[in-house]
Amino acid sequence: MTSDAPSTSDTALGEEFSTLLVGIQRLVRRRLREGLTEPRLRGAQVELLRLVTDSPGLRVSDAAEELCLAGNSVSTLVNQLVALGLLRREVDPTDRRAALLYTTGEAVERLAAWRARRTALVGEVVAELSADDRAALAAALPALRGVATGLRAGERRAER
């Protein structure tokens, strides 16, 4: 559809999609928490650790932009993760007012274990689906990436 206003069916699809996505994410988190021996990390803490693992040496301000969070919120997360020994903060040699972020070995291990558990959990559920449903999920991945891109672009437009 090329008009700016979504159709009623687009709105209903968006509502069902977002409701299912939130529910699936909640169920995955709940299942992954079962049997944890280390202290549980909050979602935003995990997101920051994943981001810094993928982009070592990231500035706090860049992390805030990428996560669509306020700078002081990310600074609070950084302080929490430094206290837990999961994140290292170093002074940026090109700008002594800025901090560069690095994950610790413990954080890398925890994230790897979490990702492996998540992959196994969701993989088991997906494997139980019919071949047609698995094919439909695979076919939907480009559209899901498009939704993520659209939401991120909308967030950046709103910041301007």
ZIGISUL-V128129 format. One record per pair of residues at least 4 apart in sequence whose ideal C-beta (glycine too) atoms are under 6 Angstrom apart, sorted by the first residue. I is the first residue (numbers start at 1). J is the second residue. If there is no record, write none. Layout:
{{I;J} {I;J}}
This chain:
{{1;7} {6;10} {6;11} {13;17} {31;121} {32;117} {33;40} {36;40} {41;45} {41;46} {44;77} {45;77} {45;81} {47;67} {48;77} {49;103} {49;107} {49;111} {51;63} {51;66} {52;58} {52;101} {52;103} {53;103} {53;111} {56;102} {57;100} {58;62} {58;63} {58;101} {59;98} {60;74} {60;99} {61;71} {63;67} {63;74} {64;69} {64;71} {64;74} {68;155} {69;73} {69;74} {81;86} {81;87} {82;87} {82;89} {85;104} {85;106} {86;104} {86;107} {88;102} {88;104} {89;99} {90;100} {91;96} {92;98} {92;100} {103;107} {103;108} {119;123} {129;133} {129;134} {140;144}}
